[in-house]
Amino acid sequence: MFLPHPHADQIALPNVLAVLGDPTRLAIVAELARKNGGPVPCGHFMDLCSSKTNLSYHLAKLREAGITRTEAVGTSRFTTLRREELDRLFPGLLDSVIAAAGKPALATEPVR
């Protein structure tokens, strides 16, 4: 089974940022980053989602934005982070976003 992935020159910063704006997808990317580029079975992320359908949706969004690569092997799917390509296109972006995601949000007062 072939899963479409954008070529590196088709990866757009606004799309990457929009996709990484979701906490579940950001948690998936952070976990992939901790795995140092190794392929991770999709089932590994089930604790981040309420259902397989929800997980499939998030993984598809990451793949379509060019953040991850998913390879079908038999009935299993393995996901890897496209770190090398993303670091070349947007130096420091992944590290900054992942680091910021690990920090608690600042409490702010409502604008009056």
Buried (B, 14 or more C-beta within 10 A) or exposed (E): EEEEBBEEEEBEEEBBEEBBEBEBBBBBBBBBBEEEEEBBEBEBBEEBBEEEEEBEBBBEBBBBBBBBBBBEEEEEBBBBBBBEBBEEBBEEBBEEBBEEEEEEEEEEEEEE
